[in-house]
Amino acid sequence: MIYNNSVAEDEQNHNRYHKRFLKASSFSGWKTERVVEEYHDGRIILVNQNDPKSHIKKMDEVREVVDIDLGITDRGGASATGANLQAFLYISNANKVIASAFVEHIEKGYPCISSHEQDDSGKLPLMKVGDNPMKAVCGVSRLWVFKQCRRKKIAARLMDCVRANFVFGCTISKVKIAFSDPTESGRLFAQTYCGTPNFLIYR
């Protein structure tokens, strides 16, 4: 979240975000939590809309701070509140939510096509979306890692876990995953993780 500490309103908004983040990231654990993977530095749990209300409340709290951090303003869309949405939360050994992937079932995605023009950052080719749909299974609505925990392959672990647990009994191919409006860093991750600049986009 970018703010100017010399502007009173920005300072107030930052303080509200910080309090909200501390509340959302704190995780004391649940007796019935669904652990889908464990690592030396934490574990990944799965939360869906059929879980107890306390679990869904935590999922919504995390999603709210993720939306602010990623600059997502349309929080009322189907991808945010649909009954289809599942959350994979990465819990550190210090009992903090340090990463999350919000995913949903989809049927198609569109290949990302890089043009010869540069985007606003001047670093990446302008991203365009192809016209021909391709079959997809899993839509990644949001993928987020706490800033201090980035570049530690946590996002890749999350996506590996999503692929292995999203559909019971099988591991989803990377070509069947689509991303929703990725940020610049998200786009770079998707290219690296999927092994192609033509990874799938869905909206």
Buried (B, 14 or more C-beta within 10 A) or exposed (E): EEBEEEEEEBEEBBEEBEEBBEEBBEBEEBEEBBEBBEEEBBBBBBBBBEBEEEBBEBBBBBBBBBBBBBEBEEEEEEBBEEEBBBBBBBBBEEEBBBBBBBBBBBEBBBBBBBEEEEBEEEEBBEBBEBEEBBEBBBBBBBBBBBEEBBEEEBBEBBBBBBBEBBBEEEEBEBBBBBBBBBBEEBBBBBBEBBEBBBBBBBE
